């Protein structure tokens, strides 16, 4: 929960630097692991703006 904002800030989108696909995938996997069975972490992800960033990543993959 304490590193959630840092993980979300590393995701592509907004004013972050360009990440490799491997780094973005590793962050996504980490977010999945910490949120899949913990509602408090899932809420922290939403509060940090992570859901919007994940949706944008999904939408941009076909481009």
PDB file of N, H, CA, C and O in Angstrom:
ATOM      1  N   UNK A   1       0.830  -1.192   0.000  1.00  0.00           N
ATOM      2  CA  UNK A   1       0.000   0.000   0.000  1.00  0.00           C
ATOM      3  C   UNK A   1       0.873   1.254   0.000  1.00  0.00           C
ATOM      4  O   UNK A   1       0.518   2.258  -0.618  1.00  0.00           O
ATOM      5  N   UNK A   2       1.990   1.199   0.677  1.00  0.00           N
ATOM      6  H   UNK A   2       2.278   0.384   1.179  1.00  0.00           H
ATOM      7  CA  UNK A   2       2.822   2.394   0.792  1.00  0.00           C
ATOM      8  C   UNK A   2       3.585   2.701  -0.490  1.00  0.00           C
ATOM      9  O   UNK A   2       3.923   3.856  -0.746  1.00  0.00           O
ATOM     10  N   UNK A   3       3.855   1.694  -1.286  1.00  0.00           N
ATOM     11  H   UNK A   3       3.581   0.755  -1.078  1.00  0.00           H
ATOM     12  CA  UNK A   3       4.576   1.899  -2.544  1.00  0.00           C
ATOM     13  C   UNK A   3       3.640   2.050  -3.735  1.00  0.00           C
ATOM     14  O   UNK A   3       4.095   2.219  -4.867  1.00  0.00           O
ATOM     15  N   UNK A   4       2.334   1.991  -3.488  1.00  0.00           N
ATOM     16  H   UNK A   4       1.963   1.854  -2.569  1.00  0.00           H
ATOM     17  CA  UNK A   4       1.369   2.011  -4.586  1.00  0.00           C
ATOM     18  C   UNK A   4       1.522   3.262  -5.446  1.00  0.00           C
ATOM     19  O   UNK A   4       1.562   3.166  -6.673  1.00  0.00           O
ATOM     20  N   UNK A   5       1.607   4.421  -4.824  1.00  0.00           N
ATOM     21  H   UNK A   5       1.574   4.499  -3.828  1.00  0.00           H
ATOM     22  CA  UNK A   5       1.722   5.665  -5.592  1.00  0.00           C
ATOM     23  C   UNK A   5       2.998   5.664  -6.437  1.00  0.00           C
ATOM     24  O   UNK A   5       2.990   6.129  -7.577  1.00  0.00           O
ATOM     25  N   UNK A   6       4.088   5.144  -5.882  1.00  0.00           N
ATOM     26  H   UNK A   6       4.095   4.767  -4.956  1.00  0.00           H
ATOM     27  CA  UNK A   6       5.341   5.069  -6.644  1.00  0.00           C
ATOM     28  C   UNK A   6       5.201   4.148  -7.850  1.00  0.00           C
ATOM     29  O   UNK A   6       5.675   4.474  -8.938  1.00  0.00           O
ATOM     30  N   UNK A   7       4.551   3.001  -7.663  1.00  0.00           N
ATOM     31  H   UNK A   7       4.166   2.737  -6.779  1.00  0.00           H
ATOM     32  CA  UNK A   7       4.346   2.082  -8.780  1.00  0.00           C
ATOM     33  C   UNK A   7       3.471   2.718  -9.853  1.00  0.00           C
ATOM     34  O   UNK A   7       3.781   2.635 -11.041  1.00  0.00           O
ATOM     35  N   UNK A   8       2.386   3.348  -9.439  1.00  0.00           N
ATOM     36  H   UNK A   8       2.134   3.415  -8.474  1.00  0.00           H
ATOM     37  CA  UNK A   8       1.478   3.990 -10.397  1.00  0.00           C
ATOM     38  C   UNK A   8       2.195   5.117 -11.130  1.00  0.00           C
ATOM     39  O   UNK A   8       2.010   5.286 -12.336  1.00  0.00           O
ATOM     40  N   UNK A   9       2.998   5.878 -10.428  1.00  0.00           N
ATOM     41  H   UNK A   9       3.149   5.741  -9.449  1.00  0.00           H
ATOM     42  CA  UNK A   9       3.732   6.976 -11.071  1.00  0.00           C
ATOM     43  C   UNK A   9       4.730   6.474 -12.107  1.00  0.00           C
ATOM     44  O   UNK A   9       5.076   7.208 -13.033  1.00  0.00           O
ATOM     45  N   UNK A  10       5.195   5.244 -11.969  1.00  0.00           N
ATOM     46  H   UNK A  10       4.915   4.647 -11.217  1.00  0.00           H
ATOM     47  CA  UNK A  10       6.134   4.669 -12.946  1.00  0.00           C
ATOM     48  C   UNK A  10       5.443   4.201 -14.219  1.00  0.00           C
ATOM     49  O   UNK A  10       6.093   4.031 -15.250  1.00  0.00           O
ATOM     50  N   UNK A  11       4.130   3.992 -14.158  1.00  0.00           N
ATOM     51  H   UNK A  11       3.601   4.131 -13.321  1.00  0.00           H
ATOM     52  CA  UNK A  11       3.398   3.522 -15.342  1.00  0.00           C
ATOM     53  C   UNK A  11       3.430   4.569 -16.445  1.00  0.00           C
ATOM     54  O   UNK A  11       3.485   5.766 -16.165  1.00  0.00           O
ATOM     55  N   UNK A  12       3.396   4.124 -17.699  1.00  0.00           N
ATOM     56  H   UNK A  12       3.351   3.151 -17.927  1.00  0.00           H
ATOM     57  CA  UNK A  12       3.346   5.077 -18.818  1.00  0.00           C
ATOM     58  C   UNK A  12       2.088   5.929 -18.750  1.00  0.00           C
ATOM     59  O   UNK A  12       1.035   5.492 -18.286  1.00  0.00           O
ATOM     60  N   UNK A  13       2.233   7.151 -19.227  1.00  0.00           N
ATOM     61  H   UNK A  13       3.088   7.506 -19.605  1.00  0.00           H
ATOM     62  CA  UNK A  13       1.108   8.085 -19.210  1.00  0.00           C
ATOM     63  C   UNK A  13       1.456   9.277 -18.348  1.00  0.00           C
ATOM     64  O   UNK A  13       2.239   9.173 -17.405  1.00  0.00           O
ATOM     65  N   UNK A  14       0.877  10.389 -18.677  1.00  0.00           N
ATOM     66  H   UNK A  14       0.240  10.474 -19.444  1.00  0.00           H
ATOM     67  CA  UNK A  14       1.195  11.589 -17.918  1.00  0.00           C
ATOM     68  C   UNK A  14       2.572  12.096 -18.270  1.00  0.00           C
ATOM     69  O   UNK A  14       2.925  12.172 -19.446  1.00  0.00           O
ATOM     70  N   UNK A  15       3.359  12.447 -17.259  1.00  0.00           N
ATOM     71  H   UNK A  15       3.071  12.385 -16.303  1.00  0.00           H
ATOM     72  CA  UNK A  15       4.671  13.040 -17.515  1.00  0.00           C
ATOM     73  C   UNK A  15       5.814  12.104 -17.120  1.00  0.00           C
ATOM     74  O   UNK A  15       6.851  12.560 -16.638  1.00  0.00           O
ATOM     75  N   UNK A  16       5.627  10.795 -17.321  1.00  0.00           N
ATOM     76  H   UNK A  16       4.784  10.425 -17.712  1.00  0.00           H
ATOM     77  CA  UNK A  16       6.706   9.858 -17.028  1.00  0.00           C
ATOM     78  C   UNK A  16       7.598   9.704 -18.246  1.00  0.00           C
ATOM     79  O   UNK A  16       7.185   9.971 -19.375  1.00  0.00           O
ATOM     80  N   UNK A  17       8.809   9.277 -18.006  1.00  0.00           N
ATOM     81  H   UNK A  17       9.144   9.060 -17.089  1.00  0.00           H
ATOM     82  CA  UNK A  17       9.711   9.006 -19.120  1.00  0.00           C
ATOM     83  C   UNK A  17       9.304   7.700 -19.784  1.00  0.00           C
ATOM     84  O   UNK A  17       8.552   6.911 -19.212  1.00  0.00           O
ATOM     85  N   UNK A  18       9.797   7.478 -20.979  1.00  0.00           N
ATOM     86  H   UNK A  18      10.408   8.119 -21.444  1.00  0.00           H
ATOM     87  CA  UNK A  18       9.460   6.273 -21.731  1.00  0.00           C
ATOM     88  C   UNK A  18       9.996   5.031 -21.016  1.00  0.00           C
ATOM     89  O   UNK A  18      11.174   4.977 -20.663  1.00  0.00           O
ATOM     90  N   UNK A  19       9.138   4.043 -20.805  1.00  0.00           N
ATOM     91  H   UNK A  19       8.181   4.088 -21.091  1.00  0.00           H
ATOM     92  CA  UNK A  19       9.538   2.787 -20.182  1.00  0.00           C
ATOM     93  C   UNK A  19       9.591   1.692 -21.229  1.00  0.00           C
ATOM     94  O   UNK A  19       8.884   1.741 -22.235  1.00  0.00           O
ATOM     95  N   UNK A  20      10.427   0.715 -20.983  1.00  0.00           N
ATOM     96  H   UNK A  20      11.001   0.675 -20.166  1.00  0.00           H
ATOM     97  CA  UNK A  20      10.420  -0.450 -21.869  1.00  0.00           C
ATOM     98  C   UNK A  20       9.155  -1.258 -21.594  1.00  0.00           C
ATOM     99  O   UNK A  20       8.554  -1.146 -20.525  1.00  0.00           O
ATOM    100  N   UNK A  21       8.764  -2.065 -22.563  1.00  0.00           N
ATOM    101  H   UNK A  21       9.252  -2.156 -23.431  1.00  0.00           H
ATOM    102  CA  UNK A  21       7.595  -2.922 -22.376  1.00  0.00           C
ATOM    103  C   UNK A  21       7.808  -3.884 -21.213  1.00  0.00           C
ATOM    104  O   UNK A  21       6.871  -4.188 -20.476  1.00  0.00           O
ATOM    105  N   UNK A  22       9.035  -4.361 -21.050  1.00  0.00           N
ATOM    106  H   UNK A  22       9.797  -4.114 -21.649  1.00  0.00           H
ATOM    107  CA  UNK A  22       9.329  -5.285 -19.953  1.00  0.00           C
ATOM    108  C   UNK A  22       9.122  -4.627 -18.592  1.00  0.00           C
ATOM    109  O   UNK A  22       8.589  -5.249 -17.673  1.00  0.00           O
ATOM    110  N   UNK A  23       9.541  -3.377 -18.465  1.00  0.00           N
ATOM    111  H   UNK A  23       9.974  -2.872 -19.211  1.00  0.00           H
ATOM    112  CA  UNK A  23       9.369  -2.662 -17.199  1.00  0.00           C
ATOM    113  C   UNK A  23       7.896  -2.418 -16.921  1.00  0.00           C
ATOM    114  O   UNK A  23       7.435  -2.625 -15.798  1.00  0.00           O
ATOM    115  N   UNK A  24       7.153  -1.980 -17.930  1.00  0.00           N
ATOM    116  H   UNK A  24       7.528  -1.812 -18.842  1.00  0.00           H
ATOM    117  CA  UNK A  24       5.718  -1.747 -17.755  1.00  0.00           C
ATOM    118  C   UNK A  24       5.014  -3.046 -17.381  1.00  0.00           C
ATOM    119  O   UNK A  24       4.131  -3.046 -16.523  1.00  0.00           O
ATOM    120  N   UNK A  25       5.395  -4.149 -18.013  1.00  0.00           N
ATOM    121  H   UNK A  25       6.112  -4.149 -18.710  1.00  0.00           H
ATOM    122  CA  UNK A  25       4.791  -5.446 -17.697  1.00  0.00           C
ATOM    123  C   UNK A  25       5.111  -5.867 -16.267  1.00  0.00           C
ATOM    124  O   UNK A  25       4.250  -6.408 -15.574  1.00  0.00           O
ATOM    125  N   UNK A  26       6.331  -5.626 -15.826  1.00  0.00           N
ATOM    126  H   UNK A  26       7.030  -5.186 -16.390  1.00  0.00           H
ATOM    127  CA  UNK A  26       6.718  -5.979 -14.461  1.00  0.00           C
ATOM    128  C   UNK A  26       5.913  -5.177 -13.447  1.00  0.00           C
ATOM    129  O   UNK A  26       5.495  -5.715 -12.422  1.00  0.00           O
ATOM    130  N   UNK A  27       5.695  -3.902 -13.723  1.00  0.00           N
ATOM    131  H   UNK A  27       6.035  -3.465 -14.556  1.00  0.00           H
ATOM    132  CA  UNK A  27       4.897  -3.071 -12.823  1.00  0.00           C
ATOM    133  C   UNK A  27       3.458  -3.567 -12.797  1.00  0.00           C
ATOM    134  O   UNK A  27       2.849  -3.655 -11.731  1.00  0.00           O
ATOM    135  N   UNK A  28       2.912  -3.891 -13.966  1.00  0.00           N
ATOM    136  H   UNK A  28       3.407  -3.819 -14.832  1.00  0.00           H
ATOM    137  CA  UNK A  28       1.536  -4.402 -14.033  1.00  0.00           C
ATOM    138  C   UNK A  28       1.399  -5.709 -13.259  1.00  0.00           C
ATOM    139  O   UNK A  28       0.415  -5.901 -12.544  1.00  0.00           O
ATOM    140  N   UNK A  29       2.360  -6.599 -13.389  1.00  0.00           N
ATOM    141  H   UNK A  29       3.159  -6.443 -13.970  1.00  0.00           H
ATOM    142  CA  UNK A  29       2.324  -7.868 -12.655  1.00  0.00           C
ATOM    143  C   UNK A  29       2.401  -7.636 -11.149  1.00  0.00           C
ATOM    144  O   UNK A  29       1.706  -8.295 -10.376  1.00  0.00           O
ATOM    145  N   UNK A  30       3.240  -6.704 -10.744  1.00  0.00           N
ATOM    146  H   UNK A  30       3.804  -6.169 -11.373  1.00  0.00           H
ATOM    147  CA  UNK A  30       3.352  -6.375  -9.326  1.00  0.00           C
ATOM    148  C   UNK A  30       2.038  -5.823  -8.801  1.00  0.00           C
ATOM    149  O   UNK A  30       1.581  -6.214  -7.728  1.00  0.00           O
ATOM    150  N   UNK A  31       1.429  -4.911  -9.556  1.00  0.00           N
ATOM    151  H   UNK A  31       1.801  -4.593 -10.428  1.00  0.00           H
ATOM    152  CA  UNK A  31       0.139  -4.355  -9.143  1.00  0.00           C
ATOM    153  C   UNK A  31      -0.920  -5.449  -9.044  1.00  0.00           C
ATOM    154  O   UNK A  31      -1.736  -5.448  -8.123  1.00  0.00           O
ATOM    155  N   UNK A  32      -0.905  -6.371  -9.985  1.00  0.00           N
ATOM    156  H   UNK A  32      -0.242  -6.372 -10.734  1.00  0.00           H
ATOM    157  CA  UNK A  32      -1.860  -7.485  -9.939  1.00  0.00           C
ATOM    158  C   UNK A  32      -1.671  -8.313  -8.675  1.00  0.00           C
ATOM    159  O   UNK A  32      -2.643  -8.647  -7.997  1.00  0.00           O
ATOM    160  N   UNK A  33      -0.436  -8.641  -8.362  1.00  0.00           N
ATOM    161  H   UNK A  33       0.353  -8.370  -8.913  1.00  0.00           H
ATOM    162  CA  UNK A  33      -0.158  -9.472  -7.188  1.00  0.00           C
ATOM    163  C   UNK A  33      -0.592  -8.804  -5.884  1.00  0.00           C
ATOM    164  O   UNK A  33      -1.129  -9.466  -4.996  1.00  0.00           O
ATOM    165  N   UNK A  34      -0.363  -7.508  -5.768  1.00  0.00           N
ATOM    166  H   UNK A  34       0.073  -6.970  -6.489  1.00  0.00           H
ATOM    167  CA  UNK A  34      -0.678  -6.844  -4.495  1.00  0.00           C
ATOM    168  C   UNK A  34      -2.144  -6.441  -4.374  1.00  0.00           C
ATOM    169  O   UNK A  34      -2.596  -6.097  -3.282  1.00  0.00           O
ATOM    170  N   UNK A  35      -2.898  -6.478  -5.478  1.00  0.00           N
ATOM    171  H   UNK A  35      -2.531  -6.758  -6.366  1.00  0.00           H
ATOM    172  CA  UNK A  35      -4.303  -6.067  -5.407  1.00  0.00           C
ATOM    173  C   UNK A  35      -5.290  -7.214  -5.523  1.00  0.00           C
ATOM    174  O   UNK A  35      -6.453  -7.045  -5.154  1.00  0.00           O
ATOM    175  N   UNK A  36      -4.888  -8.352  -6.011  1.00  0.00           N
ATOM    176  H   UNK A  36      -3.944  -8.489  -6.311  1.00  0.00           H
ATOM    177  CA  UNK A  36      -5.866  -9.387  -6.337  1.00  0.00           C
ATOM    178  C   UNK A  36      -6.579  -9.978  -5.129  1.00  0.00           C
ATOM    179  O   UNK A  36      -7.708 -10.447  -5.267  1.00  0.00           O
ATOM    180  N   UNK A  37      -5.971  -9.974  -3.966  1.00  0.00           N
ATOM    181  H   UNK A  37      -5.053  -9.593  -3.854  1.00  0.00           H
ATOM    182  CA  UNK A  37      -6.627 -10.518  -2.777  1.00  0.00           C
ATOM    183  C   UNK A  37      -6.677  -9.520  -1.621  1.00  0.00           C
ATOM    184  O   UNK A  37      -6.904  -9.905  -0.473  1.00  0.00           O
ATOM    185  N   UNK A  38      -6.467  -8.254  -1.923  1.00  0.00           N
ATOM    186  H   UNK A  38      -6.283  -7.942  -2.855  1.00  0.00           H
ATOM    187  CA  UNK A  38      -6.417  -7.266  -0.851  1.00  0.00           C
ATOM    188  C   UNK A  38      -7.185  -6.022  -1.279  1.00  0.00           C
ATOM    189  O   UNK A  38      -6.713  -5.239  -2.104  1.00  0.00           O
ATOM    190  N   UNK A  39      -8.363  -5.853  -0.713  1.00  0.00           N
ATOM    191  H   UNK A  39      -8.746  -6.489  -0.043  1.00  0.00           H
ATOM    192  CA  UNK A  39      -9.231  -4.743  -1.088  1.00  0.00           C
ATOM    193  C   UNK A  39      -8.607  -3.393  -0.730  1.00  0.00           C
ATOM    194  O   UNK A  39      -8.808  -2.411  -1.445  1.00  0.00           O
ATOM    195  N   UNK A  40      -7.864  -3.338   0.351  1.00  0.00           N
ATOM    196  H   UNK A  40      -7.701  -4.136   0.932  1.00  0.00           H
ATOM    197  CA  UNK A  40      -7.218  -2.083   0.748  1.00  0.00           C
ATOM    198  C   UNK A  40      -6.195  -1.642  -0.300  1.00  0.00           C
ATOM    199  O   UNK A  40      -6.106  -0.458  -0.627  1.00  0.00           O
ATOM    200  N   UNK A  41      -5.430  -2.591  -0.819  1.00  0.00           N
ATOM    201  H   UNK A  41      -5.502  -3.552  -0.554  1.00  0.00           H
ATOM    202  CA  UNK A  41      -4.468  -2.263  -1.873  1.00  0.00           C
ATOM    203  C   UNK A  41      -5.172  -1.892  -3.170  1.00  0.00           C
ATOM    204  O   UNK A  41      -4.715  -1.007  -3.895  1.00  0.00           O
ATOM    205  N   UNK A  42      -6.284  -2.565  -3.468  1.00  0.00           N
ATOM    206  H   UNK A  42      -6.655  -3.283  -2.879  1.00  0.00           H
ATOM    207  CA  UNK A  42      -7.050  -2.223  -4.669  1.00  0.00           C
ATOM    208  C   UNK A  42      -7.591  -0.798  -4.568  1.00  0.00           C
ATOM    209  O   UNK A  42      -7.588  -0.060  -5.553  1.00  0.00           O
ATOM    210  N   UNK A  43      -8.051  -0.414  -3.385  1.00  0.00           N
ATOM    211  H   UNK A  43      -8.053  -1.014  -2.585  1.00  0.00           H
ATOM    212  CA  UNK A  43      -8.533   0.954  -3.186  1.00  0.00           C
ATOM    213  C   UNK A  43      -7.381   1.947  -3.323  1.00  0.00           C
ATOM    214  O   UNK A  43      -7.553   3.021  -3.899  1.00  0.00           O
ATOM    215  N   UNK A  44      -6.215   1.596  -2.798  1.00  0.00           N
ATOM    216  H   UNK A  44      -6.076   0.723  -2.330  1.00  0.00           H
ATOM    217  CA  UNK A  44      -5.046   2.472  -2.923  1.00  0.00           C
ATOM    218  C   UNK A  44      -4.661   2.647  -4.388  1.00  0.00           C
ATOM    219  O   UNK A  44      -4.255   3.736  -4.796  1.00  0.00           O
ATOM    220  N   UNK A  45      -4.785   1.581  -5.187  1.00  0.00           N
ATOM    221  H   UNK A  45      -5.115   0.697  -4.856  1.00  0.00           H
ATOM    222  CA  UNK A  45      -4.511   1.670  -6.622  1.00  0.00           C
ATOM    223  C   UNK A  45      -5.467   2.653  -7.282  1.00  0.00           C
ATOM    224  O   UNK A  45      -5.048   3.501  -8.070  1.00  0.00           O
ATOM    225  N   UNK A  46      -6.746   2.539  -6.962  1.00  0.00           N
ATOM    226  H   UNK A  46      -7.087   1.850  -6.322  1.00  0.00           H
ATOM    227  CA  UNK A  46      -7.743   3.449  -7.537  1.00  0.00           C
ATOM    228  C   UNK A  46      -7.498   4.885  -7.079  1.00  0.00           C
ATOM    229  O   UNK A  46      -7.576   5.815  -7.882  1.00  0.00           O
ATOM    230  N   UNK A  47      -7.207   5.066  -5.810  1.00  0.00           N
ATOM    231  H   UNK A  47      -7.144   4.311  -5.158  1.00  0.00           H
ATOM    232  CA  UNK A  47      -6.970   6.413  -5.271  1.00  0.00           C
ATOM    233  C   UNK A  47      -5.742   7.075  -5.887  1.00  0.00           C
ATOM    234  O   UNK A  47      -5.682   8.301  -5.988  1.00  0.00           O
ATOM    235  N   UNK A  48      -4.762   6.273  -6.299  1.00  0.00           N
ATOM    236  H   UNK A  48      -4.811   5.277  -6.217  1.00  0.00           H
ATOM    237  CA  UNK A  48      -3.533   6.808  -6.893  1.00  0.00           C
ATOM    238  C   UNK A  48      -3.675   7.065  -8.391  1.00  0.00           C
ATOM    239  O   UNK A  48      -2.729   7.521  -9.033  1.00  0.00           O
ATOM    240  N   UNK A  49      -4.847   6.777  -8.951  1.00  0.00           N
ATOM    241  H   UNK A  49      -5.615   6.406  -8.429  1.00  0.00           H
ATOM    242  CA  UNK A  49      -5.059   7.001 -10.381  1.00  0.00           C
ATOM    243  C   UNK A  49      -4.563   5.862 -11.250  1.00  0.00           C
ATOM    244  O   UNK A  49      -4.405   6.025 -12.460  1.00  0.00           O
ATOM    245  N   UNK A  50      -4.318   4.722 -10.650  1.00  0.00           N
ATOM    246  H   UNK A  50      -4.446   4.589  -9.667  1.00  0.00           H
ATOM    247  CA  UNK A  50      -3.765   3.597 -11.386  1.00  0.00           C
ATOM    248  C   UNK A  50      -4.722   2.953 -12.369  1.00  0.00           C
ATOM    249  O   UNK A  50      -4.298   2.453 -13.411  1.00  0.00           O
ATOM    250  N   UNK A  51      -5.995   2.958 -12.052  1.00  0.00           N
ATOM    251  H   UNK A  51      -6.339   3.364 -11.206  1.00  0.00           H
ATOM    252  CA  UNK A  51      -6.957   2.307 -12.946  1.00  0.00           C
ATOM    253  C   UNK A  51      -7.007   3.037 -14.279  1.00  0.00           C
ATOM    254  O   UNK A  51      -7.030   2.403 -15.334  1.00  0.00           O
ATOM    255  N   UNK A  52      -7.024   4.344 -14.240  1.00  0.00           N
ATOM    256  H   UNK A  52      -7.006   4.858 -13.383  1.00  0.00           H
ATOM    257  CA  UNK A  52      -7.048   5.120 -15.480  1.00  0.00           C
ATOM    258  C   UNK A  52      -5.798   4.846 -16.316  1.00  0.00           C
ATOM    259  O   UNK A  52      -5.879   4.702 -17.536  1.00  0.00           O
ATOM    260  N   UNK A  53      -4.654   4.777 -15.657  1.00  0.00           N
ATOM    261  H   UNK A  53      -4.588   4.894 -14.666  1.00  0.00           H
ATOM    262  CA  UNK A  53      -3.413   4.509 -16.394  1.00  0.00           C
ATOM    263  C   UNK A  53      -3.425   3.113 -16.998  1.00  0.00           C
ATOM    264  O   UNK A  53      -2.977   2.926 -18.129  1.00  0.00           O
ATOM    265  N   UNK A  54      -3.931   2.132 -16.260  1.00  0.00           N
ATOM    266  H   UNK A  54      -4.295   2.285 -15.341  1.00  0.00           H
ATOM    267  CA  UNK A  54      -3.996   0.769 -16.790  1.00  0.00           C
ATOM    268  C   UNK A  54      -4.949   0.679 -17.978  1.00  0.00           C
ATOM    269  O   UNK A  54      -4.666  -0.016 -18.954  1.00  0.00           O
ATOM    270  N   UNK A  55      -6.071   1.376 -17.897  1.00  0.00           N
ATOM    271  H   UNK A  55      -6.302   1.940 -17.104  1.00  0.00           H
ATOM    272  CA  UNK A  55      -7.017   1.395 -19.023  1.00  0.00           C
ATOM    273  C   UNK A  55      -6.361   2.039 -20.238  1.00  0.00           C
ATOM    274  O   UNK A  55      -6.509   1.541 -21.354  1.00  0.00           O
ATOM    275  N   UNK A  56      -5.645   3.127 -20.038  1.00  0.00           N
ATOM    276  H   UNK A  56      -5.525   3.531 -19.132  1.00  0.00           H
ATOM    277  CA  UNK A  56      -4.965   3.795 -21.155  1.00  0.00           C
ATOM    278  C   UNK A  56      -3.892   2.907 -21.776  1.00  0.00           C
ATOM    279  O   UNK A  56      -3.707   2.922 -22.993  1.00  0.00           O
ATOM    280  N   UNK A  57      -3.191   2.140 -20.960  1.00  0.00           N
ATOM    281  H   UNK A  57      -3.342   2.128 -19.971  1.00  0.00           H
ATOM    282  CA  UNK A  57      -2.198   1.198 -21.493  1.00  0.00           C
ATOM    283  C   UNK A  57      -2.901   0.175 -22.370  1.00  0.00           C
ATOM    284  O   UNK A  57      -2.438  -0.134 -23.468  1.00  0.00           O
ATOM    285  N   UNK A  58      -4.015  -0.348 -21.884  1.00  0.00           N
ATOM    286  H   UNK A  58      -4.391  -0.097 -20.992  1.00  0.00           H
ATOM    287  CA  UNK A  58      -4.763  -1.352 -22.643  1.00  0.00           C
ATOM    288  C   UNK A  58      -5.252  -0.789 -23.968  1.00  0.00           C
ATOM    289  O   UNK A  58      -5.156  -1.449 -25.003  1.00  0.00           O
ATOM    290  N   UNK A  59      -5.777   0.430 -23.937  1.00  0.00           N
ATOM    291  H   UNK A  59      -5.855   0.966 -23.096  1.00  0.00           H
ATOM    292  CA  UNK A  59      -6.291   1.052 -25.165  1.00  0.00           C
ATOM    293  C   UNK A  59      -5.175   1.352 -26.160  1.00  0.00           C
ATOM    294  O   UNK A  59      -5.400   1.279 -27.368  1.00  0.00           O
ATOM    295  N   UNK A  60      -3.990   1.684 -25.687  1.00  0.00           N
ATOM    296  H   UNK A  60      -3.807   1.743 -24.705  1.00  0.00           H
ATOM    297  CA  UNK A  60      -2.902   2.081 -26.582  1.00  0.00           C
ATOM    298  C   UNK A  60      -2.158   0.892 -27.175  1.00  0.00           C
ATOM    299  O   UNK A  60      -1.354   1.087 -28.087  1.00  0.00           O
ATOM    300  N   UNK A  61      -2.381  -0.302 -26.714  1.00  0.00           N
ATOM    301  H   UNK A  61      -3.034  -0.461 -25.974  1.00  0.00           H
ATOM    302  CA  UNK A  61      -1.631  -1.466 -27.178  1.00  0.00           C
ATOM    303  C   UNK A  61      -1.901  -1.789 -28.639  1.00  0.00           C
ATOM    304  O   UNK A  61      -1.038  -2.374 -29.293  1.00  0.00           O
ATOM    305  N   UNK A  62      -3.043  -1.438 -29.169  1.00  0.00           N
ATOM    306  H   UNK A  62      -3.744  -0.963 -28.637  1.00  0.00           H
ATOM    307  CA  UNK A  62      -3.343  -1.732 -30.558  1.00  0.00           C
ATOM    308  C   UNK A  62      -2.788  -0.712 -31.529  1.00  0.00           C
ATOM    309  O   UNK A  62      -2.900  -0.896 -32.741  1.00  0.00           O
ATOM    310  N   UNK A  63      -2.201   0.341 -31.038  1.00  0.00           N
ATOM    311  H   UNK A  63      -2.110   0.490 -30.054  1.00  0.00           H
ATOM    312  CA  UNK A  63      -1.728   1.432 -31.906  1.00  0.00           C
ATOM    313  C   UNK A  63      -0.313   1.202 -32.373  1.00  0.00           C
ATOM    314  O   UNK A  63       0.235   2.022 -33.109  1.00  0.00           O
TER     315      UNK A  63
END
